[in-house]
Amino acid sequence: MKFRNETLGLGMRFYKFESDEDYRILALVKLNGNDTAVFMDEETFELHTITKDELENEYTLLSNSLPFAVAGFEFGSEKLFQLFFNEEIVTFIKDNLYSLFNESQYKLRFNLIFRVYSYMKKAVFDKTVNYILTLNNLYSPLEENLNTIWNMYFSYMHKSTYVDTIGNHDNINMEEVVNNKAKLPDSVFDRAEDYLNTYILSYEVYRFDASVNIDNVNMKYFFIYDADRDEYYIVLYVIDTTRIAMETVQLMEENKDVVQFMLGQN
């Protein structure tokens, strides 16, 4: 990994093995421009200055990051603040191109592009964004806007994979589920089956972290995010093909006349 501004981006994560079984992950939060950069340890949230040689020889880049753009505009004399992200920014600017030149109506107050990864914990995400804003002297949004940025990220990163969010009100102890001391309630599978348009026969649940390469998972899966514990869990499942077949037969029986007509059998 070359230590240059054009190849490194804020938010990029690197890992380093401390032993055969222990590693730590650091996120890039500031480029100093003198062959050093500032990184945040994702476990302790401490800041570390790392040189170009240290980064290239001791650390490995976590791949599969995506650019995440956030922009905030103030509206009118009341200074109402609204955030947009990714394609929303482009759409807003195109729709309001003329008005953007009139600062009395719209004023850009916040603009940031950084790298994000799937299934980041909220504590890590919030700290990373906070450090990027503070260390790079960027406009600092209010706390409620940081929560909005998190919600934008959560929605953006989970468009292609089903993630079921739970909390204390769900009365699910995921640690007991992982340790086979409890089962997931039917409500979780009702939501999953409805979203995935399938039926689930059996499942296994594991705690998920950055050490898991999702590309190597060869079973069907979805995720559970425990918002109170700020933890992700991956649910590997087997489809209930018998139930799907029975439903297909029943559906064909209910629409027998239509099927016969389409097949030309009068």
One Martini backbone bead per residue (centre of mass of N, CA, C, O) as a GRO file, in nm:
protein
  266
    1MET     BB    1   0.089   0.040   0.028
    2LYS     BB    2   0.077   0.354  -0.062
    3PHE     BB    3   0.187   0.675   0.078
    4ARG     BB    4  -0.076   0.839  -0.058
    5ASN     BB    5  -0.336   1.044  -0.120
    6GLU     BB    6  -0.439   0.886  -0.389
    7THR     BB    7  -0.445   0.590  -0.220
    8LEU     BB    8  -0.550   0.724   0.035
    9GLY     BB    9  -0.824   0.706   0.277
   10LEU     BB   10  -1.044   0.800   0.475
   11GLY     BB   11  -1.127   0.510   0.681
   12MET     BB   12  -0.923   0.322   0.641
   13ARG     BB   13  -0.832  -0.021   0.705
   14PHE     BB   14  -0.598  -0.183   0.931
   15TYR     BB   15  -0.396  -0.476   0.994
   16LYS     BB   16  -0.235  -0.644   1.286
   17PHE     BB   17  -0.037  -0.892   1.403
   18GLU     BB   18   0.052  -0.994   1.734
   19SER     BB   19  -0.041  -1.288   1.669
   20ASP     BB   20  -0.186  -1.578   1.566
   21GLU     BB   21  -0.476  -1.467   1.728
   22ASP     BB   22  -0.387  -1.159   1.727
   23TYR     BB   23  -0.544  -0.840   1.651
   24ARG     BB   24  -0.548  -0.514   1.491
   25ILE     BB   25  -0.744  -0.217   1.421
   26LEU     BB   26  -0.698   0.062   1.193
   27ALA     BB   27  -0.794   0.401   1.131
   28LEU     BB   28  -0.794   0.651   0.904
   29VAL     BB   29  -0.792   1.018   1.009
   30LYS     BB   30  -0.492   1.134   0.910
   31LEU     BB   31  -0.299   1.327   0.686
   32ASN     BB   32   0.019   1.488   0.713
   33GLY     BB   33   0.241   1.497   0.457
   34ASN     BB   34   0.519   1.337   0.613
   35ASP     BB   35   0.500   1.017   0.613
   36THR     BB   36   0.240   1.045   0.795
   37ALA     BB   37  -0.021   0.912   1.019
   38VAL     BB   38  -0.346   0.889   1.161
   39PHE     BB   39  -0.467   0.641   1.395
   40MET     BB   40  -0.737   0.429   1.501
   41ASP     BB   41  -0.810   0.229   1.755
   42GLU     BB   42  -1.090   0.015   1.767
   43GLU     BB   43  -1.063  -0.072   2.076
   44THR     BB   44  -0.944   0.205   2.231
   45PHE     BB   45  -0.933   0.489   2.056
   46GLU     BB   46  -0.652   0.538   1.999
   47LEU     BB   47  -0.379   0.730   1.890
   48HIS     BB   48  -0.161   0.683   1.592
   49THR     BB   49   0.157   0.729   1.461
   50ILE     BB   50   0.242   0.644   1.121
   51THR     BB   51   0.457   0.532   0.901
   52LYS     BB   52   0.528   0.433   0.592
   53ASP     BB   53   0.699   0.183   0.663
   54GLU     BB   54   0.508   0.057   0.870
   55LEU     BB   55   0.263   0.023   0.686
   56GLU     BB   56   0.400  -0.153   0.456
   57ASN     BB   57   0.536  -0.382   0.666
   58GLU     BB   58   0.286  -0.431   0.906
   59TYR     BB   59   0.033  -0.374   0.719
   60THR     BB   60  -0.316  -0.445   0.621
   61LEU     BB   61  -0.557  -0.402   0.398
   62LEU     BB   62  -0.889  -0.357   0.399
   63SER     BB   63  -1.113  -0.453   0.193
   64ASN     BB   64  -1.417  -0.347   0.055
   65SER     BB   65  -1.450  -0.053   0.016
   66LEU     BB   66  -1.650   0.255   0.028
   67PRO     BB   67  -1.771   0.541  -0.075
   68PHE     BB   68  -1.865   0.825   0.149
   69ALA     BB   69  -2.100   1.085   0.115
   70VAL     BB   70  -2.128   1.407   0.288
   71ALA     BB   71  -2.386   1.670   0.305
   72GLY     BB   72  -2.447   2.007   0.432
   73PHE     BB   73  -2.735   2.226   0.451
   74GLU     BB   74  -2.847   2.549   0.456
   75PHE     BB   75  -3.175   2.708   0.510
   76GLY     BB   76  -3.205   3.005   0.507
   77SER     BB   77  -3.271   3.217   0.780
   78GLU     BB   78  -3.319   2.960   0.983
   79LYS     BB   79  -3.093   2.745   0.950
   80LEU     BB   80  -3.154   2.483   0.823
   81PHE     BB   81  -3.054   2.140   0.856
   82GLN     BB   82  -2.924   1.914   0.589
   83LEU     BB   83  -2.867   1.584   0.491
   84PHE     BB   84  -2.656   1.417   0.248
   85PHE     BB   85  -2.601   1.121   0.031
   86ASN     BB   86  -2.446   1.064  -0.236
   87GLU     BB   87  -2.688   1.073  -0.471
   88GLU     BB   88  -2.836   1.306  -0.323
   89ILE     BB   89  -2.635   1.528  -0.386
   90VAL     BB   90  -2.659   1.529  -0.693
   91THR     BB   91  -2.963   1.581  -0.708
   92PHE     BB   92  -2.971   1.846  -0.549
   93ILE     BB   93  -2.779   2.012  -0.730
   94LYS     BB   94  -2.936   1.979  -0.997
   95ASP     BB   95  -3.214   2.097  -0.880
   96ASN     BB   96  -3.031   2.363  -0.734
   97LEU     BB   97  -2.815   2.520  -0.897
   98TYR     BB   98  -2.905   2.819  -0.891
   99SER     BB   99  -2.956   2.848  -0.574
  100LEU     BB  100  -2.657   2.785  -0.475
  101PHE     BB  101  -2.559   3.090  -0.546
  102ASN     BB  102  -2.762   3.159  -0.307
  103GLU     BB  103  -2.674   3.191   0.022
  104SER     BB  104  -2.956   3.277   0.143
  105GLN     BB  105  -3.067   2.978   0.080
  106TYR     BB  106  -2.785   2.819   0.029
  107LYS     BB  107  -2.542   2.640   0.245
  108LEU     BB  108  -2.240   2.499   0.268
  109ARG     BB  109  -2.130   2.319   0.580
  110PHE     BB  110  -2.081   2.008   0.475
  111ASN     BB  111  -1.793   1.797   0.364
  112LEU     BB  112  -1.755   1.433   0.303
  113ILE     BB  113  -1.503   1.181   0.217
  114PHE     BB  114  -1.514   0.827   0.280
  115ARG     BB  115  -1.450   0.511   0.412
  116VAL     BB  116  -1.642   0.208   0.407
  117TYR     BB  117  -1.790  -0.072   0.585
  118SER     BB  118  -1.920  -0.350   0.659
  119TYR     BB  119  -2.033  -0.398   0.975
  120MET     BB  120  -2.012  -0.156   1.159
  121LYS     BB  121  -1.977  -0.023   1.447
  122LYS     BB  122  -2.099   0.248   1.602
  123ALA     BB  123  -1.859   0.329   1.778
  124VAL     BB  124  -1.654   0.324   1.547
  125PHE     BB  125  -1.792   0.515   1.351
  126ASP     BB  126  -1.819   0.765   1.535
  127LYS     BB  127  -1.516   0.796   1.603
  128THR     BB  128  -1.411   0.824   1.319
  129VAL     BB  129  -1.572   1.078   1.241
  130ASN     BB  130  -1.478   1.259   1.473
  131TYR     BB  131  -1.175   1.254   1.404
  132ILE     BB  132  -1.193   1.361   1.118
  133LEU     BB  133  -1.319   1.633   1.193
  134THR     BB  134  -1.113   1.734   1.406
  135LEU     BB  135  -0.824   1.684   1.261
  136ASN     BB  136  -0.942   1.843   0.980
  137ASN     BB  137  -1.120   2.097   1.041
  138LEU     BB  138  -1.418   2.032   1.032
  139TYR     BB  139  -1.734   2.053   1.028
  140SER     BB  140  -1.938   2.019   1.319
  141PRO     BB  141  -2.186   1.839   1.392
  142LEU     BB  142  -2.433   1.746   1.554
  143GLU     BB  143  -2.524   1.474   1.726
  144GLU     BB  144  -2.783   1.416   1.555
  145ASN     BB  145  -2.616   1.405   1.286
  146LEU     BB  146  -2.449   1.157   1.352
  147ASN     BB  147  -2.692   0.969   1.359
  148THR     BB  148  -2.769   1.020   1.065
  149ILE     BB  149  -2.509   0.912   0.940
  150TRP     BB  150  -2.545   0.627   1.049
  151ASN     BB  151  -2.818   0.570   0.907
  152MET     BB  152  -2.707   0.603   0.626
  153TYR     BB  153  -2.500   0.380   0.640
  154PHE     BB  154  -2.684   0.144   0.717
  155SER     BB  155  -2.856   0.162   0.460
  156TYR     BB  156  -2.629   0.148   0.244
  157MET     BB  157  -2.480  -0.132   0.339
  158HIS     BB  158  -2.785  -0.303   0.346
  159LYS     BB  159  -2.921  -0.346   0.060
  160SER     BB  160  -2.804  -0.655  -0.017
  161THR     BB  161  -2.857  -0.724   0.295
  162TYR     BB  162  -3.010  -0.873   0.548
  163VAL     BB  163  -3.103  -0.671   0.845
  164ASP     BB  164  -3.180  -0.736   1.179
  165THR     BB  165  -3.307  -0.526   1.422
  166ILE     BB  166  -3.231  -0.519   1.770
  167GLY     BB  167  -3.344  -0.507   2.121
  168ASN     BB  168  -3.459  -0.501   2.437
  169HIS     BB  169  -3.765  -0.531   2.341
  170ASP     BB  170  -3.708  -0.837   2.225
  171ASN     BB  171  -3.580  -1.041   2.427
  172ILE     BB  172  -3.272  -1.108   2.312
  173ASN     BB  173  -3.009  -1.339   2.373
  174MET     BB  174  -2.739  -1.377   2.173
  175GLU     BB  175  -2.538  -1.533   2.352
  176GLU     BB  176  -2.726  -1.774   2.400
  177VAL     BB  177  -2.761  -1.848   2.104
  178VAL     BB  178  -2.461  -1.899   2.034
  179ASN     BB  179  -2.452  -2.116   2.298
  180ASN     BB  180  -2.721  -2.294   2.286
  181LYS     BB  181  -2.944  -2.161   2.518
  182ALA     BB  182  -3.107  -2.045   2.268
  183LYS     BB  183  -3.365  -1.921   2.060
  184LEU     BB  184  -3.502  -1.793   1.801
  185PRO     BB  185  -3.765  -1.626   1.729
  186ASP     BB  186  -4.026  -1.620   1.508
  187SER     BB  187  -4.012  -1.314   1.438
  188VAL     BB  188  -3.742  -1.324   1.287
  189PHE     BB  189  -3.844  -1.525   1.060
  190ASP     BB  190  -4.079  -1.365   0.957
  191ARG     BB  191  -3.908  -1.130   0.850
  192ALA     BB  192  -3.703  -1.287   0.678
  193GLU     BB  193  -3.902  -1.443   0.492
  194ASP     BB  194  -4.036  -1.192   0.379
  195TYR     BB  195  -3.779  -1.060   0.257
  196LEU     BB  196  -3.657  -1.337   0.113
  197ASN     BB  197  -3.875  -1.525   0.000
  198THR     BB  198  -3.886  -1.770   0.222
  199TYR     BB  199  -3.787  -2.078   0.387
  200ILE     BB  200  -3.684  -2.198   0.711
  201LEU     BB  201  -3.542  -2.486   0.854
  202SER     BB  202  -3.240  -2.403   0.941
  203TYR     BB  203  -2.984  -2.293   1.192
  204GLU     BB  204  -2.697  -2.067   1.251
  205VAL     BB  205  -2.510  -1.884   1.505
  206TYR     BB  206  -2.278  -1.599   1.480
  207ARG     BB  207  -2.032  -1.408   1.551
  208PHE     BB  208  -1.936  -1.091   1.410
  209ASP     BB  209  -1.633  -0.992   1.231
  210ALA     BB  210  -1.350  -0.877   1.055
  211SER     BB  211  -1.230  -1.181   1.028
  212VAL     BB  212  -1.463  -1.229   0.836
  213ASN     BB  213  -1.503  -1.375   0.517
  214ILE     BB  214  -1.782  -1.345   0.330
  215ASP     BB  215  -1.678  -1.487   0.059
  216ASN     BB  216  -1.651  -1.782   0.220
  217VAL     BB  217  -1.953  -1.806   0.235
  218ASN     BB  218  -2.163  -2.102   0.128
  219MET     BB  219  -2.416  -1.990   0.263
  220LYS     BB  220  -2.696  -1.886   0.361
  221TYR     BB  221  -2.773  -1.538   0.475
  222PHE     BB  222  -2.804  -1.330   0.769
  223PHE     BB  223  -2.854  -1.045   0.983
  224ILE     BB  224  -2.786  -0.937   1.321
  225TYR     BB  225  -2.854  -0.630   1.503
  226ASP     BB  226  -2.744  -0.525   1.818
  227ALA     BB  227  -2.798  -0.213   1.938
  228ASP     BB  228  -2.719  -0.243   2.245
  229ARG     BB  229  -2.438  -0.411   2.188
  230ASP     BB  230  -2.300  -0.359   1.915
  231GLU     BB  231  -2.376  -0.630   1.736
  232TYR     BB  232  -2.299  -0.894   1.514
  233TYR     BB  233  -2.491  -1.153   1.337
  234ILE     BB  234  -2.476  -1.467   1.179
  235VAL     BB  235  -2.720  -1.640   0.969
  236LEU     BB  236  -2.732  -1.966   0.893
  237TYR     BB  237  -2.922  -2.127   0.624
  238VAL     BB  238  -3.193  -2.351   0.539
  239ILE     BB  239  -3.402  -2.438   0.304
  240ASP     BB  240  -3.752  -2.515   0.270
  241THR     BB  241  -3.832  -2.705   0.005
  242THR     BB  242  -4.095  -2.847   0.082
  243ARG     BB  243  -4.265  -2.595   0.144
  244ILE     BB  244  -4.228  -2.465  -0.132
  245ALA     BB  245  -4.353  -2.695  -0.298
  246MET     BB  246  -4.632  -2.695  -0.161
  247GLU     BB  247  -4.699  -2.400  -0.237
  248THR     BB  248  -4.679  -2.439  -0.543
  249VAL     BB  249  -4.901  -2.653  -0.570
  250GLN     BB  250  -5.126  -2.483  -0.444
  251LEU     BB  251  -5.109  -2.248  -0.647
  252MET     BB  252  -5.173  -2.422  -0.898
  253GLU     BB  253  -5.449  -2.523  -0.799
  254GLU     BB  254  -5.579  -2.236  -0.768
  255ASN     BB  255  -5.469  -2.188  -1.093
  256LYS     BB  256  -5.566  -2.408  -1.300
  257ASP     BB  257  -5.724  -2.256  -1.521
  258VAL     BB  258  -5.492  -2.070  -1.607
  259VAL     BB  259  -5.284  -2.288  -1.678
  260GLN     BB  260  -5.456  -2.436  -1.894
  261PHE     BB  261  -5.488  -2.192  -2.079
  262MET     BB  262  -5.178  -2.140  -2.128
  263LEU     BB  263  -5.152  -2.455  -2.239
  264GLY     BB  264  -5.417  -2.519  -2.415
  265GLN     BB  265  -5.626  -2.657  -2.196
  266ASN     BB  266  -5.984  -2.708  -2.246
   0.00000   0.00000   0.00000
